[in-house]
Amino acid sequence: MATTSSVSLSLRLLSGAAALAFVTIAAGCDDTSEERGSQPAPTFRSLADNGWQMNSAKFNGWQMNGWQMNGWQMNAVVLDGSSFTGTKIVDGEEVPMAGLDFIGTEIQLGNDERTVTMRIDDIYPSRPGSDVYFYDISVFDPGTDTWSSLCRDGEDQPTSAIPLAGAWDMVTGARRNAPDAVTLACRGAALAKCVEWGYAPWATASACDGDGENCTQVSLADHHQACTRMVRADYCGDGTPHTLNGTPIDVIDRLAPQIQAEGTMARMTWDVEAEWGPDGARCVGSSLRLQMFDDLEIPYAIPTCLDALDDHNDCGSMAADRGAKLFNKFCTAWTSDSAGCGSVKE
């Protein structure tokens, strides 16, 4: 059974590395019509689109000066999974709040220069029965006296966010130890995508040995972090992406039951790209997304870690000593002959 972790969002002001962090992103674009031209997309499986966007630090490290609802002060706000709980003070009495009760609340964020007000306009589950909640959040512009969406997609349309406990380094992509931080991860980029693909960092799942025995419950926090490296083809785990938005990859894990299972086993042009851990690739195979840059004649620097990662001829076997959490496959013909990515083995 999945478990959750909580982060306290009490109204005390924090500073330095422990400052309460609200992080927004410029959402990645999944519309690849311009990148693929008229090439038809494979129809054999609804593969996971990946992209290079991780997050942006627009509000990272700002202080939380207060949380209110219709003028009522709120206290002891806690994020449990992706759902908030807390209390509001009404006529001197504490009234419990949870989940959808936070619709309409406003959050004051500030630094030495200015204060920003955010408003939660709506909260709804990602699908019926899910513990992943989407938040429609607006930001107030005092200059125009208007509210606008915190998150926007690749077509500049409003989209929602998923609140995540913790913070991420926006240069290296590393998850930081920030127990009092919350990241508002907009849909369409790596942090939110990996939650939607099933790797919620607050949840647990069953993992077994190679024989399907000796199963134990494991946190999915490292699976989520490994997924963010995989989405962006961040081979060296230094924050450098090596992919194009909207490129399909086949995502596979070894959980029991699997959250993402292989869908391209019968396709002859799909091969292993890499096994992934929280710090980047643990090994690479023969099907790297770098091929897209060669096909499109886009200049790029060869990742310095590739030589060491290429020393494993069994990449994709998820050997226990490598400690990988996920692996993926990719079709290197994607940009040169995407129709060929649907070819079936005889």
C-alpha positions, 0 to 999 in steps of 0.5 A: 500500500502506498504511503505518503510523506508530509512537509510542514508549511507553518507560517514562521519565516525561514531563511537561507538553505531552509527557506520555504521554496515555491518553484514554478516552471516554464512548461515544456511543449509536447506539440512536436509538429514543427520538429517532425514536419509531415512525418507520421507518428507511430500509432502502435503505442501511446508512448511517453513524450519527453522534453528538456524542460525541468523547472525554473527558479522564478520564486525559489527561496522566497519567504512565505509571509502568510496564507489566507482564505477570505481574510482568515489567517491560516496556520499549520499548513502541511503538504501530505502527498500532493494534498494540503491540510491545515487550520483557519482561524475564525473568531479565535477558533481553529477550523480544520481544512483539507484537500479541496477546502484550499480552493480560493486560498491566497499565498503571500510570497516575498523577498527583500524587493517585493511581495507576490500573491498567488491564489488557488483557483481550483483543485482536482484529482488527476483521475478518479481515485488518484492521490495526485492532485492538479492545482490551477494557480493564479498570480496577481499583477498589481500593475494591471490589477489582474490575475494570470495563470502561474503555469502555461503550456507550450502553446502559452495556454494556462495549465495546472501544477502539482505541489511536491515536497522538497526543492530541486537545483535548477542548474544541476537537476539535483533534488536538494535536502529542503524539508520545509520547501514546496515545489509547484511543478507545472504540467508538461515538464519533467518534475510533473511528468514523472509524477503523472507517469506513476512515480509520485515521490511520496508513494511506495511500491513493491520491488523484487529480486531477479527471480521475482522473490524477496519483495520489499516496499521501496520509496518512489522518490529515487524512481521519480528523480531517475525519471527526471534524468531520463525525461531530459536525457541528462546522461551525466546527471549534471543538468544538461539535457540531450533531447527534443521536446515531444520525442517518444521514449519507451519507459520500463521499470522492474517494480512488481507490478510494473508501473511502466511496462515495455511496449516496443518488444515486437518493434525491431528499431527500438533499442535500449538507450540507458538505465537511469538512477537519481544521478543520471545514466548508469549505463547506455545502450546503442539507441541514444537520443543524440542521434536526433541532433546528428540527423537534424545537424544541430550542434551539441557537445558529446557528454563527457561521461559516455565513455564510462557508461558505454562499458556495459554490454548488458545495459537494460538488464537492470543488473543489481550492482548498477542500482538503476531504477528505470530504463528506456528504449528509443528508436534512432530513426525517429527524426530520419524515418519515424514511420520506420519506428513502427516496423514489426519484427518478423 
